[in-house]
Amino acid sequence: MKKIYFVRHGQTVWNVENKICGVTDSPLTEMGHQQAIDTGKAIVDQGIQADYILCSPLSRAHDTAKHISEMTGIPVRVEPRLVEQNFGKYESTPRDGAEFQAQKRRFVYDFDGGESMMRVGQRIYNLLDELAEDDKVYILVAHNGIARVVRSYFQNMENEAYSAFGVQNCEVVAYEYQ
């Protein structure tokens, strides 16, 4: 079975401030940089081998990927489709805001100027389909919104579970293509 790995970027300034940072480019904190370095070391320690690290163009994911690459020797390529979802009018608002949490359950809603979950799903599913076609192993370094879509590609999820799903900063999740 072919594997693919997903890593969420390290801690950011806006993670600490509890703000939604979809396409807004919030930088890594010092802790976020250290998490990424530690993740690279853990990947080596766990014997995870990959041909490429594909990362979002946003600095929080790109910097995380570079740290992992430095620790593992795996080359990094920016993959624009891994950019986080644009949360429109909710960018920079509280992550736990009741209105935002309710809107996350509307899969065809574009957050008033952002990007619907259906659109995000389309671009990530297309990417995952393409990656399934070659013999390479990839580590994807991206965002929590992208983590939801990747999980849903490999595992059936109810709408509530989908909107509530998340991974911790620098958590490594393995998936297998069937």
Secondary structure as GFF3:
##gff-version 3
##sequence-region A 1 178
A	DSSP	beta_strand	3	8	.	.	.	ID=ss1
A	DSSP	alpha_helix	13	16	.	.	.	ID=ss2
A	DSSP	alpha_helix	30	45	.	.	.	ID=ss3
A	DSSP	beta_strand	52	55	.	.	.	ID=ss4
A	DSSP	alpha_helix	59	72	.	.	.	ID=ss5
A	DSSP	beta_strand	76	78	.	.	.	ID=ss6
A	DSSP	three_ten_helix	80	82	.	.	.	ID=ss7
A	DSSP	three_ten_helix	88	90	.	.	.	ID=ss8
A	DSSP	alpha_helix	98	103	.	.	.	ID=ss9
A	DSSP	alpha_helix	117	132	.	.	.	ID=ss10
A	DSSP	beta_strand	138	142	.	.	.	ID=ss11
A	DSSP	alpha_helix	144	154	.	.	.	ID=ss12
A	DSSP	alpha_helix	159	164	.	.	.	ID=ss13
A	DSSP	beta_strand	172	176	.	.	.	ID=ss14
###
